Amino acid sequence: MAAHASIFDKIREEISKTIIGQDDVIELLLVAMLSEGHAILEGVPGLAKTLIVNSLAKTMDLSFNRIQFTPDMVPSDITGTEIVSLASKGERDFRFIEGPVFSNIILADEINRTPPKTQSALLQAMQERQVTILGKTYELPSPFFVLATQNPIEYEGTYPLPEAQLDRFLLYIYVNYPSKEEEMAIIEADPRNLNKIRAVVSPAELNDMIKNASKQAVSDVVKDYAVNIVRNTRPDLSKVSLVGKYVEWGAGPRASQMLVRLAKSFSFMKNKKIVDKQDIDAVLVPCLKHRIVLNYNAVSDGVSVDEIIREVQIEVEKKL
């Protein structure tokens, strides 16, 4: 068990060659990958979101593609297309040209800047790990992760992801500003250090860790704790006053399932033998914040989803 814990230390050590700070973001991305899920990163431009993802891919010897989403993109720009080619005897044939989605890690940069039809093409690949072009199905590489970014300060010309599509993402990770000390160090950082990152995990080893993380033991008490938190985000079931006042729609059953799955991965990464309550708490907010819809009262009173989740957690803990 200790062997995999040292691997995560090596991954962090390699990423630190290019990334200063953002330890929580890197940890959550590792948890998402161990859970075989996708994540949204929200943060203002210039916080090294692309560099974090690229560095992470290099430490695991994974192929990486960045897709810059724009309003004029069409689904084939992501999935690929079939073109007509001439055979040696002059006969015409169709040949499939793979799009950028055929990679282990996809950085979907500013995913909310492209129309819903194009967004859906990527979300199908996320859900099914395959794409279908003109009736033919093509398998995507394994492992396969989509890490999407959104800009929280500019909404003009965007197409926000509907809640049903947001629910396909395992985690919603907020990328914050660095501390002053970290920002001073960033000034002196050399962007060419990305070439110095070495792979410390192979794709096969990552797949093995994903399987082992899913086997982490979880007691019924911990499962009950997770389910109670999720159910208390629903206005018609919750005993928490803030939920009834500010929540339009609570998290669905998938949230309970994913919350436990993420806790397993977090527990595995911390070299624990069994999942405990602290593992649930560690992934609670990024797992639930995009699965809860607030009403107009919350907007007018300035109440955030994070506050609602923490209040629910406190009330559930009182009843343990």
C-alpha positions in Angstrom: 0.0 0.0 0.0 2.8 2.4 0.8 4.2 2.1 -2.7 1.4 4.0 -4.4 1.6 6.8 -1.7 5.2 7.4 -2.7 4.1 7.6 -6.4 1.8 10.5 -5.6 4.7 12.3 -3.8 6.8 11.8 -7.0 4.0 13.2 -9.1 3.8 16.3 -6.9 7.5 16.7 -7.0 7.6 16.6 -10.8 4.7 19.1 -11.1 6.4 21.5 -8.7 9.1 22.0 -11.4 6.5 24.1 -13.3 3.7 24.9 -10.9 4.2 26.9 -7.8 1.4 26.5 -5.2 -2.1 25.2 -6.2 -1.6 22.1 -4.1 -5.3 21.7 -3.4 -6.1 21.9 -7.2 -3.5 19.3 -8.1 -4.8 17.0 -5.3 -8.4 17.2 -6.5 -7.3 16.6 -10.1 -5.5 13.4 -8.9 -8.6 12.3 -7.0 -10.8 12.9 -10.1 -8.4 10.8 -12.2 -8.3 8.0 -9.7 -12.1 8.1 -9.8 -12.0 7.8 -13.6 -14.0 11.1 -13.8 -13.9 14.5 -15.4 -13.5 17.9 -13.9 -14.3 21.6 -14.5 -11.7 24.1 -13.4 -13.0 27.6 -12.8 -10.6 30.6 -12.4 -9.6 33.9 -14.0 -7.1 33.9 -16.9 -3.4 33.5 -16.0 -3.7 31.0 -13.1 -1.8 28.3 -15.0 -4.8 26.0 -15.5 -3.5 24.7 -18.8 0.1 24.3 -17.5 -1.2 22.3 -14.5 -3.1 19.9 -16.8 -0.2 19.6 -19.2 2.3 19.0 -16.4 0.0 16.3 -14.9 -0.2 14.5 -18.2 3.6 14.5 -18.6 4.1 12.9 -15.1 1.9 10.0 -16.2 3.2 9.6 -19.8 -0.3 10.4 -21.1 -1.1 12.1 -24.4 -2.5 15.6 -24.1 -4.6 17.8 -26.4 -5.9 21.3 -25.7 -9.1 22.3 -27.5 -9.8 26.1 -27.5 -13.5 26.4 -27.7 -15.0 29.2 -29.8 -18.5 30.1 -31.1 -17.8 28.9 -34.6 -16.7 25.3 -33.7 -18.7 22.3 -35.0 -18.7 18.8 -33.5 -16.3 17.4 -36.1 -13.7 19.9 -34.9 -13.6 17.8 -31.8 -14.4 14.2 -32.8 -12.9 14.2 -36.3 -14.4 13.5 -39.7 -14.4 11.1 -42.6 -12.8 12.3 -45.9 -12.9 10.9 -49.4 -9.6 9.4 -50.4 -8.4 7.7 -53.6 -7.3 4.1 -53.5 -4.3 2.9 -55.5 -6.6 1.7 -58.4 -8.4 5.1 -58.5 -11.3 3.9 -56.4 -12.8 6.3 -53.9 -13.0 5.4 -50.2 -13.7 7.1 -46.9 -10.9 7.6 -44.4 -11.5 8.7 -40.8 -9.3 11.5 -39.6 -9.2 11.5 -35.8 -10.0 14.8 -34.0 -8.2 16.1 -30.9 -10.6 14.1 -28.6 -8.5 11.0 -29.3 -6.1 11.6 -26.5 -5.7 10.5 -22.9 -6.3 14.0 -21.4 -8.4 16.7 -23.1 -8.2 20.3 -21.9 -11.5 21.8 -23.0 -10.5 25.4 -22.7 -13.5 27.8 -22.1 -16.0 25.0 -22.8 -18.9 27.5 -22.3 -17.9 29.5 -25.4 -19.1 27.0 -27.9 -22.7 26.2 -28.9 -24.7 23.4 -27.1 -24.4 21.1 -30.1 -20.6 21.2 -30.0 -20.6 20.9 -26.2 -22.8 17.7 -26.5 -20.3 16.1 -28.9 -17.7 16.2 -26.1 -20.1 15.2 -23.4 -21.0 12.1 -25.4 -17.3 11.1 -25.5 -17.1 11.7 -21.8 -20.0 9.5 -21.0 -19.4 6.6 -23.4 -15.6 6.8 -24.0 -16.3 6.5 -27.7 -17.5 8.6 -30.7 -19.8 7.7 -33.5 -19.2 9.1 -37.0 -21.5 8.2 -39.9 -22.7 5.1 -38.1 -19.2 3.8 -37.2 -18.0 3.7 -33.6 -14.5 4.5 -32.6 -13.1 3.8 -29.1 -11.2 6.5 -27.3 -7.8 5.9 -25.6 -7.8 4.5 -22.0 -7.5 6.2 -19.6 -9.6 9.1 -20.9 -10.2 12.4 -19.0 -11.8 15.7 -19.9 -10.7 18.7 -17.8 -12.7 21.7 -18.8 -12.2 25.4 -17.9 -14.6 28.2 -17.4 -13.9 31.9 -16.9 -16.0 33.3 -14.0 -15.8 37.0 -14.9 -16.9 37.1 -18.5 -20.2 35.8 -19.7 -20.8 37.7 -22.9 -21.0 35.4 -25.9 -21.1 32.2 -23.8 -23.4 29.2 -23.7 -23.5 28.0 -20.0 -23.7 24.3 -19.5 -27.1 23.1 -18.5 -27.4 21.4 -15.0 -27.9 18.0 -16.6 -24.6 18.4 -18.5 -22.7 19.8 -15.5 -23.8 16.7 -13.6 -21.6 14.6 -15.9 -18.5 16.3 -14.4 -17.3 14.6 -11.3 -15.7 17.7 -9.7 -16.0 21.4 -9.9 -12.7 22.9 -8.9 -12.1 26.5 -8.1 -8.6 27.8 -8.9 -7.8 30.7 -6.6 -5.1 33.3 -6.7 -1.6 32.4 -5.4 -0.3 33.8 -2.1 2.1 36.8 -2.3 5.1 34.5 -1.7 4.0 32.1 -4.4 3.5 35.0 -6.8 7.0 36.3 -6.1 8.3 32.9 -7.0 6.2 32.7 -10.1 7.9 35.8 -11.4 11.2 34.0 -11.5 9.8 30.7 -12.8 11.1 29.4 -16.1 8.3 28.1 -18.4 10.9 25.9 -20.2 10.9 23.7 -17.1 7.9 21.8 -18.6 10.4 19.9 -20.7 12.2 18.8 -17.6 9.2 16.9 -16.2 9.6 13.1 -16.4 7.0 10.4 -16.3 6.8 8.6 -13.0 3.6 6.6 -13.7 2.7 4.7 -16.8 -0.8 4.6 -18.2 -1.0 0.9 -17.2 0.0 1.7 -13.7 -2.6 4.5 -13.5 -5.3 2.1 -14.7 -4.2 -0.4 -11.9 -4.4 2.4 -9.3 -7.9 3.4 -10.5 -9.0 -0.3 -10.0 -7.4 -0.5 -6.6 -8.9 2.8 -5.4 -12.4 1.6 -6.4 -11.9 -1.4 -4.0 -11.4 0.7 -0.9 -13.6 -0.5 2.0 -16.5 1.8 3.0 -18.6 1.2 6.1 -22.3 1.5 6.2 -21.9 4.4 8.7 -19.8 6.4 6.2 -22.2 5.6 3.3 -25.1 6.7 5.5 -23.3 10.0 6.3 -22.8 10.7 2.6 -26.3 9.8 1.6 -27.8 12.0 4.4 -25.8 15.0 3.3 -26.9 14.6 -0.4 -30.6 14.0 0.6 -30.5 17.1 2.8 -29.7 19.3 -0.2 -33.2 18.6 -1.5 -35.8 21.2 -0.4 -38.6 18.6 -0.1 -36.6 16.4 2.2 -34.2 18.6 4.0 -34.5 19.6 7.7 -31.9 22.4 7.1 -33.7 25.8 7.0 -31.2 27.4 4.5 -32.0 24.6 2.0 -35.8 25.3 2.1 -35.2 29.0 1.7 -32.5 29.1 -0.9 -32.3 25.9 -2.9 -34.4 25.3 -6.1 -33.1 21.8 -6.8 -30.9 19.5 -4.7 -28.3 17.0 -5.8 -29.5 13.7 -7.3 -28.7 10.1 -6.6 -25.6 10.3 -8.8 -24.1 12.7 -6.3 -24.3 10.1 -3.5 -22.6 7.6 -5.8 -19.9 9.9 -6.9 -19.3 11.3 -3.4 -18.5 7.9 -2.1 -16.4 7.1 -5.2 -14.3 10.2 -4.7 -13.9 9.5 -1.0 -12.5 6.1 -1.9 -9.9 7.7 -4.2 -9.0 10.3 -1.6 -8.6 7.6 1.0 -6.5 5.5 -1.3 -4.2 8.5 -2.1 -3.7 9.2 1.6 -2.7 5.5 2.1 -5.7 4.6 4.3 -7.1 1.1 4.6 -10.7 2.2 4.9 -12.8 5.3 4.0 -13.7 7.6 6.9 -15.8 10.6 7.4 -12.9 13.0 6.8 -12.5 11.6 3.3 -16.1 12.5 2.5 -15.6 16.0 3.9 -12.5 16.5 1.8 -14.3 16.1 -1.5 -17.8 17.3 -0.4 -17.9 20.9 -1.8 -16.2 20.2 -5.3 -18.5 17.2 -5.7 -21.8 18.9 -4.9 -21.4 22.6 -5.8 -22.4 22.2 -9.5 -25.2 19.7 -8.6 -27.3 22.2 -6.5 -29.4 24.9 -8.1 -30.1 28.0 -6.0 -33.2 30.2 -6.3 -33.5 33.9 -6.7 -33.6 34.4 -2.9 -30.1 33.1 -2.7 -28.9 35.4 -5.5 -30.5 38.5 -3.9 -29.2 37.6 -0.4 -25.7 36.8 -1.7 -25.8 33.2 -0.4 -23.4 30.8 -2.1 -23.7 27.1 -2.8 -20.6 26.5 -0.7 -22.4 28.0 2.4 -25.4 25.8 1.8 -23.2 22.6 1.6 -21.3 23.5 4.7 -24.5 24.2 6.6 -25.9 20.9 5.5 -22.7 19.1 6.6 -22.9 20.8 10.1 -26.5 19.8 10.6 -25.9 16.2 9.5 -22.8 15.9 11.8 -25.0 17.0 14.8 -27.2 13.9 14.3 -24.3 11.4 14.1 
